[in-house]
Amino acid sequence: RDSIGKLHEKFETLRSYLYLGALLMVTGLMALRGFFFVPKPYLADHEVAAYEAMVDALLVYQGSVYVLMLAAMFGLPYVFLSQRARGLAEGITVLQDGHAARRAWLEQNGLKTKLNDLIAQMVAILSPLLAGPMGGLIDAVIV
């Protein structure tokens, strides 16, 4: 059975992997966007708009695949660790007085994720989906 410290460390490691994975996937999508636009100067003027729409669609598709990958790779271990933390809280005899006491104990020991952390994690999971449109916005601002 896990101790409090080990569970907290596993949560932190999982969170780090999520942020690193999201950064890697967003960077990959930005690089892919750059590679897709290499042939753009060689296209006829009437083909450019259709080509840009195709590239945007491919990037949104790839971004949604990456979102599903991040959700699966982060979500399932997160649920598993949360269940372990709840089991640890329920196993402590002092906390037999109710749900509120267990929740407070989980928060005190760093085993309950706060709302702002959950929002940051959701943004990290959804970030590959936003990489394609953000790349277009960056292109519009720079060019």
C-alpha atoms as a printed R data frame, in Angstrom:
    type eleno elety resid chain resno       x      y       z
1   ATOM     1    CA   ARG     A     1   0.000  0.000   0.000
2   ATOM     2    CA   ASP     A     2   1.205  3.495  -0.831
3   ATOM     3    CA   SER     A     3   2.201  6.037   1.773
4   ATOM     4    CA   ILE     A     4   1.094  9.664   1.682
5   ATOM     5    CA   GLY     A     5   4.467 10.839   0.425
6   ATOM     6    CA   LYS     A     6   4.625  8.274  -2.363
7   ATOM     7    CA   LEU     A     7   1.119  9.101  -3.567
8   ATOM     8    CA   HIS     A     8   1.894 12.823  -3.552
9   ATOM     9    CA   GLU     A     9   5.087 12.149  -5.511
10  ATOM    10    CA   LYS     A    10   3.171 10.045  -8.047
11  ATOM    11    CA   PHE     A    11   0.616 12.832  -8.531
12  ATOM    12    CA   GLU     A    12   3.430 15.346  -9.102
13  ATOM    13    CA   THR     A    13   5.200 13.015 -11.544
14  ATOM    14    CA   LEU     A    14   1.989 12.429 -13.461
15  ATOM    15    CA   ARG     A    15   1.361 16.181 -13.631
16  ATOM    16    CA   SER     A    16   4.904 16.763 -14.935
17  ATOM    17    CA   TYR     A    17   4.429 14.112 -17.609
18  ATOM    18    CA   LEU     A    18   1.176 15.748 -18.667
19  ATOM    19    CA   TYR     A    19   2.766 19.169 -19.110
20  ATOM    20    CA   LEU     A    20   5.824 17.778 -20.880
21  ATOM    21    CA   GLY     A    21   3.666 15.644 -23.167
22  ATOM    22    CA   ALA     A    22   1.435 18.606 -24.035
23  ATOM    23    CA   LEU     A    23   4.482 20.772 -24.744
24  ATOM    24    CA   LEU     A    24   5.977 18.078 -26.960
25  ATOM    25    CA   MET     A    25   2.743 17.600 -28.900
26  ATOM    26    CA   VAL     A    26   2.130 21.329 -29.394
27  ATOM    27    CA   THR     A    27   5.727 21.815 -30.536
28  ATOM    28    CA   GLY     A    28   5.324 18.894 -32.926
29  ATOM    29    CA   LEU     A    29   2.144 20.384 -34.371
30  ATOM    30    CA   MET     A    30   3.828 23.747 -34.871
31  ATOM    31    CA   ALA     A    31   6.728 22.039 -36.657
32  ATOM    32    CA   LEU     A    32   4.262 20.042 -38.753
33  ATOM    33    CA   ARG     A    33   2.491 23.262 -39.657
34  ATOM    34    CA   GLY     A    34   5.799 24.698 -40.844
35  ATOM    35    CA   PHE     A    35   6.529 21.621 -42.947
36  ATOM    36    CA   PHE     A    36   3.071 21.751 -44.504
37  ATOM    37    CA   PHE     A    37   3.615 25.320 -45.647
38  ATOM    38    CA   VAL     A    38   6.928 24.622 -47.413
39  ATOM    39    CA   PRO     A    39   5.228 24.058 -50.813
40  ATOM    40    CA   LYS     A    40   2.922 27.083 -50.429
41  ATOM    41    CA   PRO     A    41   5.086 29.489 -52.520
42  ATOM    42    CA   TYR     A    42   4.969 27.028 -55.424
43  ATOM    43    CA   LEU     A    43   1.156 26.944 -55.582
44  ATOM    44    CA   ALA     A    44  -0.918 28.983 -57.963
45  ATOM    45    CA   ASP     A    45  -2.812 31.887 -56.391
46  ATOM    46    CA   HIS     A    46  -6.195 30.197 -56.782
47  ATOM    47    CA   GLU     A    47  -4.922 27.045 -54.978
48  ATOM    48    CA   VAL     A    48  -3.545 28.744 -51.854
49  ATOM    49    CA   ALA     A    49  -6.843 29.144 -49.974
50  ATOM    50    CA   ALA     A    50  -7.836 25.499 -50.526
51  ATOM    51    CA   TYR     A    51  -4.371 24.320 -49.487
52  ATOM    52    CA   GLU     A    52  -4.448 26.422 -46.296
53  ATOM    53    CA   ALA     A    53  -7.898 25.040 -45.429
54  ATOM    54    CA   MET     A    54  -6.622 21.483 -45.949
55  ATOM    55    CA   VAL     A    55  -3.592 22.135 -43.727
56  ATOM    56    CA   ASP     A    56  -5.784 23.638 -40.997
57  ATOM    57    CA   ALA     A    57  -8.114 20.634 -41.161
58  ATOM    58    CA   LEU     A    58  -5.193 18.210 -40.915
59  ATOM    59    CA   LEU     A    59  -3.787 20.076 -37.927
60  ATOM    60    CA   VAL     A    60  -7.145 20.102 -36.137
61  ATOM    61    CA   TYR     A    61  -7.494 16.365 -36.800
62  ATOM    62    CA   GLN     A    62  -3.977 15.647 -35.537
63  ATOM    63    CA   GLY     A    63  -4.565 17.938 -32.545
64  ATOM    64    CA   SER     A    64  -7.734 16.071 -31.612
65  ATOM    65    CA   VAL     A    65  -5.880 12.759 -31.821
66  ATOM    66    CA   TYR     A    66  -3.235 14.208 -29.499
67  ATOM    67    CA   VAL     A    67  -5.950 15.422 -27.094
68  ATOM    68    CA   LEU     A    68  -7.382 11.911 -26.914
69  ATOM    69    CA   MET     A    69  -3.899 10.501 -26.337
70  ATOM    70    CA   LEU     A    70  -3.210 12.955 -23.507
71  ATOM    71    CA   ALA     A    71  -6.620 12.328 -21.937
72  ATOM    72    CA   ALA     A    72  -6.088  8.573 -22.008
73  ATOM    73    CA   MET     A    73  -2.499  8.729 -20.802
74  ATOM    74    CA   PHE     A    74  -3.268 11.189 -17.994
75  ATOM    75    CA   GLY     A    75  -6.903 10.520 -17.116
76  ATOM    76    CA   LEU     A    76  -6.762  6.829 -16.287
77  ATOM    77    CA   PRO     A    77  -3.692  6.997 -14.023
78  ATOM    78    CA   TYR     A    78  -5.161 10.112 -12.369
79  ATOM    79    CA   VAL     A    79  -8.395  8.258 -11.549
80  ATOM    80    CA   PHE     A    80  -6.395  5.281 -10.280
81  ATOM    81    CA   LEU     A    81  -4.241  7.462  -8.006
82  ATOM    82    CA   SER     A    82  -7.308  9.359  -6.773
83  ATOM    83    CA   GLN     A    83  -8.947  6.061  -5.802
84  ATOM    84    CA   ARG     A    84  -5.801  5.048  -3.918
85  ATOM    85    CA   ALA     A    85  -5.768  8.387  -2.085
86  ATOM    86    CA   ARG     A    86  -9.447  8.011  -1.141
87  ATOM    87    CA   GLY     A    87  -8.773  4.476   0.069
88  ATOM    88    CA   LEU     A    88  -5.897  5.747   2.182
89  ATOM    89    CA   ALA     A    89  -8.113  8.473   3.672
90  ATOM    90    CA   GLU     A    90 -10.895  5.996   4.444
91  ATOM    91    CA   GLY     A    91  -8.428  3.648   6.108
92  ATOM    92    CA   ILE     A    92  -7.454  6.215   8.719
93  ATOM    93    CA   THR     A    93  -9.538  5.691  11.846
94  ATOM    94    CA   VAL     A    94  -9.559  9.373  12.826
95  ATOM    95    CA   LEU     A    95 -11.508 10.239   9.700
96  ATOM    96    CA   GLN     A    96 -14.496  8.018  10.285
97  ATOM    97    CA   ASP     A    97 -16.669 11.062  11.019
98  ATOM    98    CA   GLY     A    98 -17.581 11.846   7.428
99  ATOM    99    CA   HIS     A    99 -16.883 12.900   3.891
100 ATOM   100    CA   ALA     A   100 -15.927 16.498   4.760
101 ATOM   101    CA   ALA     A   101 -13.190 15.338   7.133
102 ATOM   102    CA   ARG     A   102 -11.770 12.958   4.487
103 ATOM   103    CA   ARG     A   103 -11.797 15.728   1.901
104 ATOM   104    CA   ALA     A   104 -10.021 18.127   4.273
105 ATOM   105    CA   TRP     A   105  -7.441 15.445   5.071
106 ATOM   106    CA   LEU     A   106  -6.801 14.832   1.368
107 ATOM   107    CA   GLU     A   107  -6.333 18.574   0.802
108 ATOM   108    CA   GLN     A   108  -3.969 18.928   3.777
109 ATOM   109    CA   ASN     A   109  -1.774 16.104   2.509
110 ATOM   110    CA   GLY     A   110  -1.661 17.340  -1.083
111 ATOM   111    CA   LEU     A   111  -3.697 14.435  -2.440
112 ATOM   112    CA   LYS     A   112  -6.693 16.481  -3.609
113 ATOM   113    CA   THR     A   113  -6.310 18.560  -6.746
114 ATOM   114    CA   LYS     A   114  -7.477 22.153  -6.421
115 ATOM   115    CA   LEU     A   115  -9.770 23.760  -8.988
116 ATOM   116    CA   ASN     A   116  -7.104 26.013 -10.504
117 ATOM   117    CA   ASP     A   117  -4.810 22.988 -10.955
118 ATOM   118    CA   LEU     A   118  -7.635 21.076 -12.641
119 ATOM   119    CA   ILE     A   119  -8.228 23.983 -15.008
120 ATOM   120    CA   ALA     A   120  -4.512 24.148 -15.850
121 ATOM   121    CA   GLN     A   121  -4.479 20.407 -16.508
122 ATOM   122    CA   MET     A   122  -7.538 20.638 -18.760
123 ATOM   123    CA   VAL     A   123  -5.905 23.463 -20.716
124 ATOM   124    CA   ALA     A   124  -2.772 21.309 -21.076
125 ATOM   125    CA   ILE     A   125  -4.860 18.381 -22.339
126 ATOM   126    CA   LEU     A   126  -6.707 20.608 -24.844
127 ATOM   127    CA   SER     A   127  -3.620 22.554 -25.947
128 ATOM   128    CA   PRO     A   128  -2.830 20.360 -28.994
129 ATOM   129    CA   LEU     A   129  -6.311 21.069 -30.339
130 ATOM   130    CA   LEU     A   130  -5.633 24.796 -30.069
131 ATOM   131    CA   ALA     A   131  -2.184 24.588 -31.689
132 ATOM   132    CA   GLY     A   132  -3.500 24.616 -35.272
133 ATOM   133    CA   PRO     A   133  -5.728 27.701 -34.963
134 ATOM   134    CA   MET     A   134  -3.108 29.456 -32.805
135 ATOM   135    CA   GLY     A   135  -0.514 28.799 -35.497
136 ATOM   136    CA   GLY     A   136  -2.793 30.519 -38.004
137 ATOM   137    CA   LEU     A   137  -3.221 33.446 -35.628
138 ATOM   138    CA   ILE     A   138   0.555 33.722 -35.182
139 ATOM   139    CA   ASP     A   139   1.013 33.635 -38.966
140 ATOM   140    CA   ALA     A   140  -1.570 36.398 -39.366
141 ATOM   141    CA   VAL     A   141   0.151 38.596 -36.784
142 ATOM   142    CA   ILE     A   142   3.693 38.008 -38.048
143 ATOM   143    CA   VAL     A   143   3.064 38.110 -41.800
